[in-house]
Structures are given as C-alpha cells and as structure tokens.
Amino acid sequence: MTTAEINTDAVIDGVLSTDAYVQELIERLEYVSSDGLLRQVFLHRPQEMGDLIALEGQKGLKDQALEQYSGHWLNAYLNKEKIPFDTAYFFKWNVTDFRQAVWDEVSKIPFGQIRTYGDIAKAIGKPKAVRAVGTAIGRNPLFIFRPCHRVIASDGSIGGFALDTSIKRALLEHEGTYLSD
C-alpha cells in the first residue's frame, strides 16, 4: 500500500494516525539476509538510495522460510499481536560479549512494555554501564525485530533512537505506550 492508498479513516486532521504511520514505515523496510538469517533491517528512504544500491550485492532475502516468517511477524505486529520474533532467525554478528548481551536482553522486551537503559544494564550484570548500553542499542542492525525502540531514558523521556525519535514514539504508541514530552 502506498501513502496515497491509505484509508482516509487513518488520516486525522491531515496527519496519518499512528497505526497508519507505522504500517507505512513497515512497508518501507529493506532486509539484508544470508543463509536464511536476518543480518540487517533498515528503513528505505529516497535519500538513502546510495546505501540501498551499495547493499544490493549483499541483499538476499530469497530464503522463502525467512521471508514468510518475517512477513507473518510484521503482519502480527501491525495487528498488535504480542508475539516475540524468533531470535533463531537472527544472524550471529561477531560483536563483543557486552553488545551481544545488550541485544539479547532487548530482544526479551515484550510488545507494549518498556525498559530503561539502566534496567538493561542491571539485567546484564553491568549496572554502571548505562551509556555503553545506549551505544550498543544504537548499533542494533535489526530495527523493529530486535525492539530497541522499547528502551527509554530513566526519567521517562523517550531517549535516543538511531533513526529518529518520532519513529520511536510512533512505534511505542502503536504498542500502547504513551510518553509525555
């Protein structure tokens, strides 16, 4: 569905509703995979065409099982079904144990729930490594599938987001979490 095809009921005062906005975001996702494992997910934007062309040689979401599973999961996400993504489909990056521990912990955050960067640091046994947790989360290559958008600042504010905090806010609101500014 293109933006022009979005149901007018999804437009409120000339602005897309959160759910329609999230659907539009999901439709723009691009995948990089290998050997049936998800390596990277990024949001395709016209200004990113150079990056997309550079990745085209690596792009290989041809594995039917992964493609079907990802599509099923994204549809479930859009329908607000609270199912975790099976991390067995995640490519195992050669990263530090710390970064992998952060990513693993973030993957455990259920739909509609949030954690703080401090919560993640404590959960992995590194309670003073809050900033390092933020850095590791910012390098998450699996946007939306590994739900880094569910991690917020300790003061209850939205915190950072590698793409754009408006995207993070939309994903959280889609899941029923509303943060004050």
ROBAKOL-788734 format. One line per 10 residues: number of its first residue (from 1); their letters; for each residue y, x, z of C-alpha. Coordinates in nm, 3 decimals. Each point is the difference from the previous one (the first is absolute). Layout:
// residues N
NUM) a) Y:X:Z | ...
This chain:
// residues 181
1) mttaeintda) 0.000:0.000:0.000 | 0.342:0.133:-0.088 | 0.313:-0.067:0.201 | 0.102:-0.255:-0.262 | -0.326:-0.190:0.058 | 0.039:-0.028:0.376 | -0.002:-0.359:0.120 | 0.354:-0.120:0.069 | -0.122:-0.127:0.337 | -0.032:0.367:0.092
11) vidgvlstda) 0.374:0.053:-0.054 | 0.228:-0.082:0.290 | 0.375:0.013:-0.068 | -0.061:0.215:-0.307 | -0.214:0.249:0.195 | -0.377:0.035:-0.017 | -0.181:-0.115:0.311 | -0.175:0.274:0.192 | -0.345:-0.105:-0.122 | 0.112:-0.008:-0.365
21) yvqelierle) 0.167:0.339:0.044 | -0.321:0.147:0.147 | -0.201:-0.148:-0.287 | 0.238:0.163:-0.247 | -0.036:0.334:0.181 | -0.378:-0.022:-0.009 | 0.002:-0.078:-0.371 | 0.194:0.325:-0.058 | -0.248:0.223:0.186 | -0.150:0.287:-0.195
31) yvssdgllrq) -0.325:0.171:0.103 | -0.141:0.348:-0.032 | -0.370:0.028:0.069 | -0.294:0.224:-0.060 | -0.372:-0.043:0.051 | 0.051:-0.359:0.111 | 0.237:0.100:0.281 | 0.365:-0.091:0.038 | 0.210:0.320:-0.009 | 0.355:-0.130:-0.021
41) vflhrpqemg) 0.189:-0.326:-0.024 | 0.361:-0.009:-0.103 | 0.255:-0.257:-0.093 | 0.086:0.016:-0.367 | 0.370:-0.034:-0.070 | 0.166:0.059:-0.338 | 0.178:0.313:0.133 | -0.339:0.142:0.100 | -0.136:0.002:-0.355 | 0.002:0.380:-0.007
51) dlialegqkg) -0.225:0.007:0.307 | -0.225:-0.264:-0.150 | -0.037:0.196:-0.324 | -0.072:0.319:0.197 | -0.275:-0.180:0.193 | -0.147:-0.168:-0.306 | -0.247:0.283:-0.051 | -0.126:-0.044:0.357 | 0.011:-0.377:-0.003 | -0.349:-0.134:-0.017
61) lkdqaleqys) -0.044:-0.336:0.166 | -0.287:-0.070:-0.233 | -0.259:-0.036:0.271 | -0.073:-0.370:-0.019 | -0.118:-0.033:0.360 | 0.318:0.161:0.136 | 0.221:-0.202:-0.235 | -0.170:-0.326:0.100 | 0.006:0.085:0.369 | 0.368:0.102:-0.009
71) ghwlnaylnk) 0.092:-0.317:-0.191 | -0.195:-0.215:0.245 | 0.166:0.171:0.295 | 0.351:-0.034:-0.146 | -0.058:-0.371:-0.069 | -0.120:-0.043:0.357 | 0.310:0.186:0.122 | 0.226:-0.229:-0.203 | -0.180:-0.301:0.150 | 0.055:0.147:0.347
81) ekipfdtayf) -0.369:0.046:0.066 | -0.041:0.252:0.277 | -0.259:0.237:-0.141 | 0.017:0.380:0.030 | -0.045:0.213:-0.311 | -0.334:0.180:0.004 | 0.101:0.363:0.055 | -0.325:0.110:-0.167 | 0.198:-0.052:-0.325 | 0.265:0.254:0.110
91) fkwnvtdfrq) -0.003:0.343:-0.160 | -0.043:0.265:0.269 | 0.306:0.221:-0.032 | -0.016:0.361:0.110 | 0.264:-0.039:0.272 | 0.038:0.118:0.358 | -0.211:-0.164:0.268 | 0.323:-0.129:0.154 | 0.116:-0.176:-0.318 | -0.347:-0.146:-0.057
101) avwdevskip) -0.009:-0.128:0.360 | 0.340:-0.168:-0.050 | -0.110:-0.161:-0.326 | -0.328:-0.115:0.156 | 0.185:-0.157:0.293 | 0.250:-0.173:-0.228 | -0.293:-0.143:-0.200 | -0.117:-0.179:0.316 | 0.319:-0.206:0.045 | -0.092:-0.362:-0.077
111) fgqirtygdi) 0.195:-0.231:-0.229 | 0.292:-0.156:0.187 | 0.009:0.262:0.273 | 0.225:0.299:0.050 | -0.013:0.329:0.189 | 0.268:0.254:0.079 | -0.006:0.361:-0.107 | -0.052:0.077:0.370 | -0.300:-0.235:0.015 | -0.160:0.190:-0.287
121) akaigkpkav) 0.075:0.336:0.164 | -0.162:-0.113:0.326 | -0.300:-0.152:-0.179 | -0.082:0.332:-0.167 | 0.045:0.194:0.324 | 0.333:0.162:-0.091 | 0.257:-0.205:0.197 | 0.285:0.248:-0.056 | -0.052:0.024:-0.377 | 0.198:-0.313:-0.088
131) ravgtaigrn) 0.214:0.168:-0.268 | -0.305:0.166:-0.155 | -0.168:-0.341:-0.010 | 0.301:-0.131:-0.193 | -0.026:0.288:-0.245 | -0.373:-0.059:-0.053 | 0.057:-0.371:-0.053 | 0.275:0.078:-0.251 | -0.252:0.195:-0.208 | -0.251:-0.284:-0.018
141) plfifrpchr) -0.118:-0.012:-0.363 | -0.159:-0.346:0.034 | 0.297:-0.233:0.036 | -0.103:-0.349:0.123 | -0.375:0.078:0.014 | 0.061:0.238:0.291 | 0.262:-0.218:0.172 | 0.267:0.250:0.101 | 0.255:-0.282:-0.023 | -0.143:-0.134:0.328
151) viasdgsigg) 0.139:0.295:0.197 | 0.348:-0.047:0.147 | 0.239:0.186:0.229 | -0.043:-0.018:0.378 | 0.327:-0.194:0.037 | -0.143:-0.281:-0.215 | 0.202:0.092:-0.308 | -0.164:0.035:-0.337 | -0.008:0.381:-0.006 | -0.038:0.190:-0.323
161) faldtsikra) -0.198:-0.068:-0.314 | -0.069:0.234:-0.291 | 0.080:-0.264:-0.262 | 0.280:-0.213:0.143 | 0.042:-0.178:0.333 | 0.064:-0.330:-0.182 | -0.355:0.024:-0.137 | -0.134:0.077:0.348 | 0.188:-0.299:0.143 | -0.132:-0.230:-0.275
171) llehegtyls) -0.360:0.109:0.063 | 0.039:-0.052:0.375 | 0.158:-0.342:-0.049 | -0.278:-0.095:-0.243 | -0.240:0.079:0.285 | 0.203:-0.205:0.249 | 0.185:0.280:0.179 | 0.377:-0.043:0.016 | 0.215:0.282:0.136 | 0.363:-0.028:0.098
181) d) 0.245:0.233:-0.171
